[in-house]
């Protein structure tokens, strides 16, 4: 069956999605241009036409994944409800016990970023924008009198550090901690950071 002719933008997106899948399956170091091409049934030359090197393809794939995650975060934080409900929804989604996908991808990205400047910039930018978005909604909740938090950015940093660390434990070390226990720790940390009882936090479910 003949392949459907795609626009340049559609083709790039198709290649980026395939690259993300291959990185998750094989790892950054092992993935090849040929793996991405084979997954889509296209030539290596086509992949190289859009991304001249593997390094550029990998960096673009992580950027694509980051923008996708940030778009979903903005959607959650943009809901017309209380800051507490929005914040809890975002944390629950981002947590490795929630609905967020691609933790294997990001763990791969963090490791590769130690050696690849382009990936390091992508990871750093994503991290900054996540923290800024969470800090903003925390500040909104403080201003509205929903909870107390003297340092919204510090809270955002500590929460994301906890979530990232739990993601490594759950993704890399099977059985190290249960998903239920990890979620309890996340809820306890969020309640503590906001000066709330955990019961009050639980009552804010979306």
Phi and psi in degrees as a GROMACS rama.xvg file:
@    title "Ramachandran Plot"
@    xaxis  label "Phi"
@    yaxis  label "Psi"
@TYPE xy
-67.7246  141.455  UNK-2
-74.9687  145.417  UNK-3
-69.4756  135.354  UNK-4
-75.6668  124.724  UNK-5
-106.482  154.04  UNK-6
-70.4272  167.595  UNK-7
-58.2718  -44.84  UNK-8
-64.2111  -42.8018  UNK-9
-64.6854  -40.4448  UNK-10
-64.7151  -44.1703  UNK-11
-60.1626  -43.1911  UNK-12
-63.5599  -40.9652  UNK-13
-60.905  -44.3237  UNK-14
-65.2386  -39.6672  UNK-15
-66.699  -41.2559  UNK-16
-63.0919  -41.7569  UNK-17
-64.9674  -40.0897  UNK-18
-62.6262  -41.8947  UNK-19
-60.1632  -45.2811  UNK-20
-62.2616  -41.4692  UNK-21
-70.7251  -35.8522  UNK-22
-65.4549  -43.2886  UNK-23
-61.9038  -37.3925  UNK-24
-80.3145  -37.5162  UNK-25
-112.158  -22.0583  UNK-26
93.7394  155.473  UNK-27
-62.428  -44.5071  UNK-28
-65.5557  -37.0496  UNK-29
-88.4665  -23.6468  UNK-30
-65.8047  142.697  UNK-31
-124.326  158.811  UNK-32
-54.3091  -40.6756  UNK-33
-61.7651  -32.269  UNK-34
-66.33  -42.3117  UNK-35
-67.52  -43.8261  UNK-36
-62.421  -45.2862  UNK-37
-63.1546  -38.3272  UNK-38
-61.2009  -29.0652  UNK-39
-103.991  -5.79533  UNK-40
69.6081  35.7625  UNK-41
-121.048  174.571  UNK-42
-84.3795  156.079  UNK-43
-58.3413  -36.2443  UNK-44
-61.6978  -35.3876  UNK-45
-66.0329  -42.7518  UNK-46
-62.4852  -43.8779  UNK-47
-69.5778  -25.0793  UNK-48
-63.3752  -40.3791  UNK-49
-85.7262  -33.0682  UNK-50
-135.565  106.237  UNK-51
-66.2854  -18.982  UNK-52
-140.847  162.759  UNK-53
-61.1816  -40.9104  UNK-54
-59.7891  -41.3421  UNK-55
-69.2732  -36.4241  UNK-56
-64.072  -45.98  UNK-57
-64.226  -44.6775  UNK-58
-62.0931  -41.7977  UNK-59
-66.7436  -35.5695  UNK-60
-65.4729  -43.1146  UNK-61
-67.1706  -37.4511  UNK-62
-62.6221  -43.2333  UNK-63
-60.8151  -46.2038  UNK-64
-63.8379  -39.4398  UNK-65
-63.4779  -44.9215  UNK-66
-64.9933  -35.195  UNK-67
-64.7395  -44.5604  UNK-68
-63.4612  -43.3808  UNK-69
-65.8062  -35.6773  UNK-70
-62.9381  -40.7719  UNK-71
-68.8378  -38.436  UNK-72
-60.7049  -45.4384  UNK-73
-60.9958  -36.1824  UNK-74
-64.0655  -43.9253  UNK-75
-66.2548  -43.7447  UNK-76
-77.4863  -12.0288  UNK-77
-92.777  0.964934  UNK-78
-63.4512  152.074  UNK-79
-89.2641  77.1834  UNK-80
-153.479  -173.794  UNK-81
-67.0065  157.573  UNK-82
-61.7366  -37.9751  UNK-83
-63.399  -43.3176  UNK-84
-64.2327  -41.9606  UNK-85
-65.6922  -43.2026  UNK-86
-64.917  -44.9046  UNK-87
-64.9291  -38.919  UNK-88
-62.6391  -41.8394  UNK-89
-65.956  -44.6187  UNK-90
-65.5891  -42.6957  UNK-91
-63.3558  -38.3072  UNK-92
-69.7327  -43.6004  UNK-93
-69.8464  -31.5995  UNK-94
-58.8154  148.421  UNK-95
-65.4664  -7.13449  UNK-96
-96.2473  -1.02664  UNK-97
-100.399  -148.314  UNK-98
-96.4143  -5.30853  UNK-99
-63.7189  138.478  UNK-100
-104.457  165.754  UNK-101
86.3273  20.9735  UNK-102
-63.0935  -34.6265  UNK-103
-61.1698  -38.3075  UNK-104
-61.3616  -47.2063  UNK-105
-72.0043  -33.4276  UNK-106
-64.6397  -40.8098  UNK-107
-60.4171  -42.8677  UNK-108
-64.5907  -42.0201  UNK-109
-60.9105  -43.2397  UNK-110
-64.933  -46.3707  UNK-111
-66.9975  -29.8105  UNK-112
-63.9556  -20.732  UNK-113
-64.6142  -24.3845  UNK-114
-116.338  -17.478  UNK-115
-113.024  107.683  UNK-116
-56.0189  -38.5967  UNK-117
-64.2469  -42.4446  UNK-118
-68.8275  -35.2106  UNK-119
-61.399  -40.1867  UNK-120
-66.3106  -41.117  UNK-121
-62.342  -47.9689  UNK-122
-63.748  -41.4057  UNK-123
-65.191  -42.0273  UNK-124
-65.1068  -43.6248  UNK-125
-60.4775  -44.6351  UNK-126
-60.9598  -45.5504  UNK-127
-62.0168  -43.7733  UNK-128
-70.9216  -34.8587  UNK-129
-62.6086  -49.8099  UNK-130
-62.4599  -41.145  UNK-131
-63.5157  -41.1397  UNK-132
-65.5595  -44.0172  UNK-133
-66.4107  -42.2159  UNK-134
-61.8954  -36.5345  UNK-135
-63.866  -45.6375  UNK-136
-72.7076  -30.3428  UNK-137
-64.652  -43.6461  UNK-138
-62.5088  -36.7281  UNK-139
-63.1023  -41.6499  UNK-140
-65.794  -37.9389  UNK-141
-64.1574  -46.1314  UNK-142
-62.4077  -32.7682  UNK-143
-84.3395  -3.2423  UNK-144
76.3541  19.6889  UNK-145
-77.398  -32.4777  UNK-146
-159.343  175.117  UNK-147
-116.54  129.157  UNK-148
-155.031  107.116  UNK-149
-72.3396  -17.51  UNK-150
-140.28  80.6378  UNK-151
-55.7698  -40.6922  UNK-152
-69.6432  -39.8127  UNK-153
-61.4166  -39.8559  UNK-154
-63.31  -44.5192  UNK-155
-60.2072  -40.3987  UNK-156
-65.644  -46.0624  UNK-157
-66.2175  -38.9763  UNK-158
-65.5598  -45.3818  UNK-159
-67.9782  -34.012  UNK-160
-63.1418  -42.2749  UNK-161
-63.2636  -46.7867  UNK-162
-63.4807  -42.7069  UNK-163
-63.4469  -42.6634  UNK-164
-64.4191  -41.604  UNK-165
-65.649  -34.2013  UNK-166
-61.2906  -41.9969  UNK-167
-63.1273  -44.8366  UNK-168
-61.7165  -46.296  UNK-169
-74.1106  -32.588  UNK-170
-85.035  -39.7823  UNK-171
-95.235  -27.0452  UNK-172
-125.763  85.6937  UNK-173
-56.4242  128.924  UNK-174
86.229  -3.39391  UNK-175
-63.8108  -37.1625  UNK-176
-152.942  142.69  UNK-177
-77.5148  155.621  UNK-178
-62.8255  -38.5793  UNK-179
-64.0781  -43.2994  UNK-180
-66.6226  -40.392  UNK-181
-60.8649  -40.447  UNK-182
-66.6424  -36.1675  UNK-183
-61.1227  -44.0741  UNK-184
-63.6863  -39.2775  UNK-185
-64.2199  -46.2918  UNK-186
-63.8152  -41.9444  UNK-187
-62.5867  -41.9906  UNK-188
-65.6975  -42.7192  UNK-189
-64.1761  -44.6162  UNK-190
-61.7517  -43.8926  UNK-191
-62.9522  -43.9244  UNK-192
-64.2309  -30.2806  UNK-193
-96.9546  1.21073  UNK-194
69.13  33.7323  UNK-195
-116.539  156.569  UNK-196
-72.6932  148.939  UNK-197
-62.9493  -31.1129  UNK-198
-62.2747  -37.6265  UNK-199
-67.2652  -36.6116  UNK-200
-66.966  -44.9646  UNK-201
-61.8693  -34.4628  UNK-202
-69.8059  -10.7084  UNK-203
-89.6034  11.9595  UNK-204
-54.3444  141.831  UNK-205
